[in-house]
Amino acid sequence: MDEDMIEKAEAYAARHDRHLAGRLGFGIHGTVFAIESNDHPGVSALKVHYWEEPYRRERDVYRRIQEEGVMAICGLQIPQMIAWEDDQLALEMTMVKPPFLLDFAGAYLDFPPTFSEEVWAEWRQKNEEQFGADWPMAQAVLAELEDLGIHMLDASPSNIRFR
């Protein structure tokens, strides 16, 4: 694992009187750690991003979700942002268990990116294949997000989990 990510996570945890409690996962945009408070019980998730642009997109989506008071969409829990640090590209969020909706580093606010109809057709086909029978429900989730001005492009069964 990238030592830089661990160092950023440890620095964030120390500044917030927490400590790392393990790695929860990683992806193309960053690594997610479990962090625990040094003073009281409870675990939260800390996502440390590799790059600034996906970090800012994800931070801004979570801020929109927070401003709108959205806790769930179509029965899927959404992590709630606890804190963030722009200089560390770090977001601390509540933990969620399936069914959940998470990972907005590839999402866009207010306007989707401009792609050709061919690219959108490929996107739909890829999602139909990966979601299978759950694709209609995933489409409903994506439509609810769009009503909030959130355009989630990297939809997958790992971040839109129904069970």
N, C-alpha and C positions, 0 to 999 in steps of 0.2 A: 504494500500500500504506500502511497505517496507520503513521505515524511512531512512534507509541507502542509498537507491537509491535517495530519495529526497535530502538528504544532499549532496551526490556526485554531483547531477545535480545543486543544488544551488551554491556549491563551484566552479564548472566549470563556471557557468554563471557569477558569481562575478569576477572571474579572467579574463574573456573576455568581461567585461563591458556589460553584458546582464542580463536579469532577466527571470525567468520561467513564461510562459504564459499558463500553463495547461498541462495536460497529453494527449498525442495522442493515446497511446496504450501500450500494454505490451504482452510479450510472454515468451517462455521458456528460451530465452537467455538474456532478459533484458526489460527495460522500456524505452519508447520513450516520450520525453517531447517537447513541443513547447517552444522555447526561442526567446526573442525579444531583439534587441539592445537598449541600453539606449540612444544612440546618433542619430540614424537614423531609419526610418521605415523599416520594414521587419522582417519576422519570419523565423526561421530555425528549423530543427529537431535535437534534441540531444538524442542519444541512449546511455544509461548507461547499461553496461553489468553486469551480475551476476558473470561470471567466465572469467578468463584470456584467455583460449584457444579459445572459440568462438569469443571473442573480437579480438584477434590477427588475426584469420582467416578472419573476416569481414573487419577489417582495411586493411589487405593486399589485399583483393579483391578490395576494393575501391581504393587503391593505384594503382593497376594494371589497373583498369578502367580509372583512371585519367591519368596515363602514356600513355595509348593508345588513349586518347582523345575521349573516347566513351561517348556519351550523351544519346543514345537510342539504343535499339536493337529491331528489328522487329516492330518499331513504339511505343515501350514502353519506356517512360522516365525513366532514372536512376538518383537517387539522386547523387549530386556531393559532395564529401567530402570537407568541409571547414577547419576543424581543428580536432585534436585528442589529447587526453591526456592518455598516457599509464598507469600512476599511478592511474587514476580515471576510467579506462576502458570505456572511453567516446569518442564517435564519433559525431561530428557536421556535418550535411549535409543539402543541400538545400531541400526545400519542393517540393514534386511532387503531382500531381493529376492523377487519372486514365486517360488513361492507363499507368501503371507503372510496373517497375521491381525493387524489393528491398529485403532487408533482406538476407544478405550473411553470417550470423554467422554459418550456417551449411554447407557452401561451402568449397571446397578444391582447392588449387592452384596446377596446373601442373599435378598432379596425383590423380585420384579418389581412394578412399579407396578400399581395396580388399574385395569383398564380393563373396559369392557363387552365382552360376547362379540362384539357387532357391530364394535367397534374392533379386537379381535384378529382377526376374520375379514378385515377390510380389510387389516390388517398382513400376514396370511398371503398374501392375494391379490396385494398389491403385491410381496412378495418372490418369489412364484412367477413373476410376470411379469418382474421384473428379473433373476433368476438363471436362468430358463429351465430347460434340461436339467440345470444344476448345482444346482437347488434341493434335491434329496435330499441331496447332499453338504453343502450349506450347513446344512441341518437337522441333520445329524450333528455339524457343528462347533458349532452353537448348543446342542445337547444336551450335548456335552462341556463347554462353558463352564458350563452350568447345573449340571453335576455338581460344578463348582468354586464354585458359588454366584454365578456371574456371569451376569447377564441382559442380553444385548446386544440393544437395541431398534433401533438404527440400522444393522442389517445391510445391506450393499450390496456389489456386486461390486468397489467401489473399496477396501473395507476387509476383505473376505473374498475374496482374489484367488487363484484356483486356477492361473492360468497367466500 
